[in-house]
Amino acid sequence: MNGVVTKALSQLLFLNKRCARDSLSAIRHDFVKYGKLFFKIASYRSRLNISVTTSPLNGVQKLASAIIRTTKQKIGSTILV
């Protein structure tokens, strides 16, 4: 009985099996065709995101080190005077 029910449900759910197979084949073909391009874009985008997120931090770090350096110089010069 279970086999008959399963077969009936599968026929109802997947009326056009060929269409589903063809669409999967088309998706697979497109993935192979455009896969290399997609991964190049993805790697470029990830590198861009890394440089965008770290570049402001680099600027802040340079600014902070410059302020600390000038403060140390001012403190050093006032002690010597």
Secondary structure, DSSP 8 states (H G I E B T S, - for coil): -HHHHHHHHHHHHTS-HHHHHHHHHHHHHHHHHHHHHHHHHHHHHHHHHHHHHHHHHHHHHHHHHHHHHHHHHHHHHHHH-
